[in-house]
Amino acid sequence: MAGEKEIWQKIGEGFVQEYYNQFDNTNRMGLGNLYSADACLTWEGSPFQGKEAITGKLVNLPFKRIKHIITKQDFQPTIDSCILIMVFGQLQVDDDRPMAFHQVFMLKSQNCAWACTNDVFRLGVHNIAV
């Protein structure tokens, strides 16, 4: 049927919805359940490896309220049966002005469930050398 989404796109959309719903509703401790045991996170250039280290980073971020406003999301199946996700949007932290952000996830099927194995997050704020 024309226009029907591929299964990898449905899985990716479900992951994105679950991830940002938990993140924005201050259940960041629960985010650890979305990562594989040996997952890697790069947060603004700082690396974290393993579910516990990633959960620790996300739980201890220094803000009270956060809201992700997703502008675009792209999904691709990989040749090794993973799902690559790229998310673009705005991030509203406490009472600050919204900032652009980009996040890339890699999902892999493990034990009949999908888990994030790689996550790269960057704010859309860049210093441009002249």
C-alpha positions as CSV (number, residue, x, y, z in Angstrom):
1,M,0.0,0.0,0.0
2,A,1.4,3.4,-1.0
3,G,2.4,5.7,1.8
4,E,2.5,2.9,4.5
5,K,5.5,3.3,6.8
6,E,8.2,0.6,6.9
7,I,8.6,-1.3,10.1
8,W,12.0,0.2,10.9
9,Q,10.4,3.7,10.7
10,K,7.5,2.7,13.0
11,I,10.0,1.3,15.5
12,G,12.2,4.5,15.3
13,E,9.2,6.7,15.8
14,G,8.1,4.7,18.8
15,F,11.5,4.9,20.3
16,V,11.8,8.7,19.8
17,Q,8.3,9.2,21.4
18,E,9.2,7.1,24.4
19,Y,12.7,8.6,24.9
20,Y,11.6,12.2,24.9
21,N,8.4,11.5,26.8
22,Q,10.4,10.0,29.7
23,F,13.1,12.7,29.4
24,D,10.7,15.6,29.5
25,N,8.5,14.1,32.3
26,T,11.5,13.9,34.7
27,N,11.7,10.1,34.6
28,R,15.2,10.3,33.4
29,M,16.2,7.3,35.6
30,G,13.9,5.2,33.4
31,L,15.9,6.2,30.3
32,G,18.5,3.7,31.3
33,N,16.1,0.9,30.3
34,L,16.2,2.1,26.7
35,Y,20.0,1.5,26.4
36,S,21.9,-1.7,25.9
37,A,24.3,-2.7,28.7
38,D,27.4,-1.5,26.8
39,A,25.9,1.5,25.0
40,C,27.9,4.6,24.2
41,L,26.7,8.2,24.7
42,T,28.6,11.3,23.5
43,W,27.0,14.4,25.2
44,E,28.3,17.7,23.9
45,G,31.7,16.0,23.2
46,S,32.0,14.1,26.5
47,P,31.9,10.3,26.2
48,F,30.0,7.9,28.5
49,Q,29.9,4.1,28.2
50,G,27.6,1.6,29.8
51,K,24.0,1.9,30.9
52,E,24.9,3.0,34.4
53,A,27.2,5.8,33.3
54,I,24.7,7.1,30.7
55,T,21.8,7.0,33.2
56,G,24.0,8.9,35.7
57,K,24.8,11.6,33.2
58,L,21.1,12.0,32.2
59,V,19.8,12.0,35.7
60,N,22.3,14.6,36.9
61,L,21.8,17.2,34.2
62,P,21.4,20.6,35.9
63,F,17.9,21.8,35.2
64,K,14.5,21.5,36.7
65,R,12.2,21.5,33.7
66,I,12.9,20.5,30.1
67,K,10.8,20.2,26.9
68,H,11.9,18.8,23.6
69,I,10.1,20.1,20.6
70,I,10.8,17.7,17.7
71,T,11.0,19.5,14.3
72,K,12.2,16.6,12.1
73,Q,13.2,13.0,12.5
74,D,14.8,10.7,10.0
75,F,15.1,7.0,10.1
76,Q,17.2,4.5,8.1
77,P,17.7,0.7,8.3
78,T,21.3,-0.3,8.3
79,I,22.9,-3.2,6.5
80,D,23.4,-5.0,9.8
81,S,19.7,-4.8,10.8
82,C,19.9,-1.8,13.1
83,I,18.0,1.4,12.9
84,L,19.7,4.8,12.6
85,I,17.7,7.8,13.9
86,M,18.4,11.5,13.5
87,V,16.3,14.0,15.5
88,F,16.3,17.8,15.0
89,G,14.4,20.2,17.3
90,Q,14.2,22.8,19.9
91,L,15.1,22.4,23.6
92,Q,13.4,24.5,26.2
93,V,15.3,24.3,29.5
94,D,13.7,25.9,32.6
95,D,12.9,29.5,31.7
96,D,15.7,29.9,29.1
97,R,15.1,30.7,25.4
98,P,14.7,27.6,23.2
99,M,17.9,26.2,21.7
100,A,18.3,24.0,18.6
101,F,19.5,20.5,19.2
102,H,20.5,17.4,17.2
103,Q,20.5,13.9,18.4
104,V,21.5,10.6,16.7
105,F,20.5,7.2,18.0
106,M,21.4,3.7,16.8
107,L,19.0,1.0,17.8
108,K,19.7,-2.8,17.7
109,S,17.4,-5.7,18.4
110,Q,18.6,-7.5,21.5
111,N,16.6,-10.4,23.2
112,C,13.5,-9.6,21.2
113,A,13.5,-5.9,22.1
114,W,15.1,-2.8,20.6
115,A,17.8,-1.0,22.6
116,C,19.9,2.1,22.0
117,T,23.6,1.1,21.4
118,N,24.8,4.6,20.4
119,D,23.6,8.1,21.2
120,V,25.2,11.4,20.1
121,F,23.7,14.7,21.4
122,R,24.7,18.3,20.5
123,L,23.1,21.7,21.0
124,G,22.9,23.7,17.8
125,V,25.2,26.4,19.3
126,H,28.5,26.6,17.5
127,N,31.3,29.1,17.7
128,I,32.5,29.9,14.2
129,A,36.2,30.8,13.8
130,V,36.7,33.8,11.5
